[in-house]
Amino acid sequence: MTVKYTEEHEWIQLEDHEAAVVGITLHAQDALGDVVFVDLPEVGRSFAKGEVAGVVESVKAAADIYMPVAGEVTEVNEELRADPALANRDPMGNGWFFKILIKDMAEFDVLMDEPAYARFSKDAKKA
């Protein structure tokens, strides 16, 4: 399964054709610290690429969750709503935020792959 990354530290994993899962990266959860609350988008709502789709709050700060590609939310992670710390314990797995149906696969294709994101996040830590 293909995983891509954004400059805002979200990951998006292609599940099947145009269906994908979205969450925050290890780098993002490290920067945030202990996550205490998540505001997830409404199922059925469509977002443009880069639009704020949710919020994650930690003991340190609050951060917007941006839609990595244009699409429609098909499911949200209710377990994450009940236990926000899942975003810390398993950000790339059970701590996913929402699932979407991608509107334009070309937007997905131009996102960073894992090596490019590793370089990007390493540089972000230095800044």
C-alpha positions in Angstrom: 0.0 0.0 0.0 1.3 3.4 -1.0 1.9 6.0 1.7 2.6 9.7 0.8 3.3 12.7 3.1 2.5 16.4 3.2 4.6 19.4 4.3 2.1 19.8 7.1 3.1 16.4 8.5 0.0 14.4 7.5 0.3 10.9 5.9 -2.1 9.5 3.4 -2.2 5.8 2.6 -3.9 4.5 -0.5 -6.2 1.6 0.4 -8.0 0.7 -2.8 -8.1 2.6 -6.0 -9.2 6.1 -4.8 -9.9 5.2 -1.1 -7.3 6.4 1.4 -6.6 6.8 5.1 -5.2 10.0 6.6 -3.4 10.6 9.9 -0.5 12.6 11.4 3.1 11.5 11.2 5.5 10.5 13.9 7.2 13.8 13.5 3.9 15.7 14.1 3.0 13.7 17.2 6.5 14.1 18.6 6.2 17.9 18.1 2.8 18.0 19.6 3.5 15.9 22.7 0.6 14.2 24.5 -2.6 14.4 22.4 -5.6 15.1 24.6 -8.4 16.0 22.0 -9.2 15.6 18.3 -11.8 17.3 16.3 -12.6 15.1 13.4 -14.5 16.1 10.2 -18.0 15.2 9.4 -18.6 12.0 7.3 -19.9 13.0 3.9 -18.2 16.4 3.9 -16.0 17.3 0.9 -12.8 19.3 1.3 -10.4 20.9 -1.1 -6.7 20.1 -0.9 -5.1 22.1 1.9 -8.4 22.9 3.6 -8.5 22.4 7.4 -10.4 19.2 8.0 -9.8 18.8 11.8 -7.9 19.9 14.8 -5.6 18.0 17.2 -4.9 19.4 20.6 -2.1 18.4 22.9 -0.8 19.5 26.3 1.6 21.8 24.3 -0.4 23.2 21.5 -3.3 22.8 19.0 -2.7 22.1 15.3 -4.9 22.1 12.3 -5.2 18.9 10.3 -5.1 19.7 6.6 -6.7 17.7 3.8 -3.8 16.3 1.9 -5.8 16.0 -1.3 -9.3 17.0 -2.4 -11.8 14.4 -1.3 -14.9 13.3 0.6 -14.7 12.0 4.1 -16.1 8.5 4.2 -15.3 7.5 7.8 -13.7 8.9 11.0 -11.8 7.0 13.7 -14.2 7.0 16.6 -11.6 5.1 18.7 -9.4 8.1 18.3 -12.2 10.4 19.5 -12.6 8.3 22.6 -8.9 7.8 23.2 -6.9 10.7 21.6 -3.6 9.2 22.9 -3.9 6.7 20.1 -2.4 9.4 17.9 0.8 9.2 20.1 0.9 5.4 20.6 0.3 4.4 17.0 0.1 7.5 14.7 0.8 5.5 11.5 -1.7 2.7 12.4 -4.6 2.6 14.8 -4.2 6.4 15.4 -5.5 7.3 11.9 -7.9 10.3 11.7 -10.2 9.7 8.8 -10.8 7.9 5.5 -11.5 9.7 2.3 -12.5 9.1 -1.3 -9.8 11.0 -3.4 -11.3 13.3 -6.0 -8.1 13.8 -8.1 -5.4 11.1 -8.0 -2.9 13.6 -9.6 -2.9 15.5 -6.2 -1.9 12.2 -4.5 0.8 11.4 -7.0 2.7 14.7 -6.3 2.9 14.2 -2.5 6.2 13.2 -0.9 7.2 9.6 -0.7 8.9 8.2 2.4 12.5 9.1 1.6 11.5 12.6 0.5 9.5 13.1 3.7 12.4 11.7 5.9 14.7 14.4 4.4 12.0 17.1 4.8 11.2 16.3 8.4 14.9 16.0 9.2 15.4 19.5 7.9 12.3 20.7 9.8 13.8 19.5 13.1 16.9 21.7 12.4 14.8 24.8 11.7 
